[in-house]
Amino acid sequence: MSYIKSKDRIIFVTKEDHEAPSNAELIEDDPNDPYEDHGLILPNGDINWNCPCLGGMASGPCGQQFKDAFSCFHYSKEEVKGSDCVENFQSMQECMQKYPELYPQEDDNDSAPSGGADTAPTDSVPTSSPDSTPATTENPAAS
């Protein structure tokens, strides 16, 4: 009898294997099995790159850039989590822009509210330019 290790276990059997009583032994689930469904974070704290919640982002032409950026964010110890990962996310974004058919960009015109040019979207993020004072937001939880 032979088998192939994958997410699912596939067992090939012969006619003779079916004629004999089964001697299969069930083994306890291995908590470190990378193919087991553990969610985004494995029990040892590592990122589960096989998690369906990542939507395949860890593979493809920009998979390594995604892994670098996501890993940096996940393991970041900075006061503002991920603030040390800007270059990784820029690299990932630049890669994704090279493959618009695989990584489509949201069209800002479709989600912009009607009401004129002076109306800002409610989910906008403040930004700063190199020659201006950085934008800040108050954190109600910090008071």
N, C-alpha and C positions, 0 to 999 in steps of 0.2 A: 504494500500500500504506500502511496506517495502523496504528498500534499505541497501546496504552495502557500507561503505566508503572505497575507495581504490583509486589508481591512476585514475582509470576510475570510473564513477558512473554507477552502475548497478541497475536498477529498476525492481522489479518483480511486475507484474500487473495481475489482475484476468480478467475474461471475463466481469464481471460487470464494472470494471474500464474502459475497452475499450468502453463500451456502453454509459457511461456518458461523457459529454464534459470535456475537460481537465481543471483542475484548477491549473496546475503547474505554479509556479512563478520562473522566472529566477532571480538569484541573481548575484550581481556583483562579479567578481573574487576577492578572498581574497589574498592580496599580501604576507601574512604570511603562506599560505597553503603550507606545506612541500611537498605535492605531485604535486604541480604546477611546470611546467618546467621553471625554472628561470636561468638555467645554473649552473656553479660551485658555485657561491656565491649568497646567498639569499639577498633580499633587505636590511635586517637588518645587513648584514656583516658576518653572520654565513656561514659555509660550508654546501652546499647542498649534503649530503651523498647519495641522490637518483639520482644524476646527471649521465646520461649515459656516460658522458665523463670520469668518473672514472673507467669505464670498470668492475664494480663489485668488485673492490679491497677493498671496505669498508665492504664487507661481506666475509664469508668463514673463514677458520681456522686462518688466519692472519689478519682478518679485524680490530681487535682492535689495533694491532700493527701499521697497516697502518694508522688508524685514529689518533693514538697518534703522529706518525711521521709527518703526513700531517698537523695536527692541530698545532703542535709545529712550523713548518715552516711557516704556514699561519699567525700565530699571533706573530712571532718572531720580536723583536725590535732591534736585534743586528745589528752592523755596517755591518757585512757580514751576510746577512739574512740567518737564519737557522743554523748558526755556533753553536748555543746552542742546537741543536737537534741531534747531532751525535749519542748519545746513543740510541735515539728513532729509528733512521734509522738502526743502527746496530741490534737492537732487531727485527725490521721488517725483515731485511735480513736473520738473523738466523732462524726466523720462516719459511720464504719462502724456505729456503734450506732444511727444513724437508719435504716439499711437492713439489718435483720437477715435479710431474705430473700435478699439478695445477699452478705452477709458474715456467715454464721452463726458464733455463738460456740461454743466447745467447752464442753460441759456438764461442769463439774468433778465432779459426782456420778457420772458414768459412769466416770471415770478414777481416782476415789479408791480407795485400797486398803481392803479390809475389815479391821477390827481395832479399830474404835472411834474416838472423837473425838480421842484423844491420839496417833494415828498420823499422821505428816506424810508427804505424797507425797515421793518421792525426788528429784523434779525441781523442788522449790520453790526460789524465788529469795528471798534475804533482802531485807527492805524496812525502811525506817525511817519513823517519824512525825516531824512537826516538833518535838515536845517530847521526843524521845528521842535517844540517841546513834546515829549511823548504823551500820548493820550492815556488817561487813567480812568478807572471806574472804581466806585466805592464798593466795598465788600461788606454787606450788612452783617454777615456772620462774624466779622472781625471786631465789631463794637460791643 
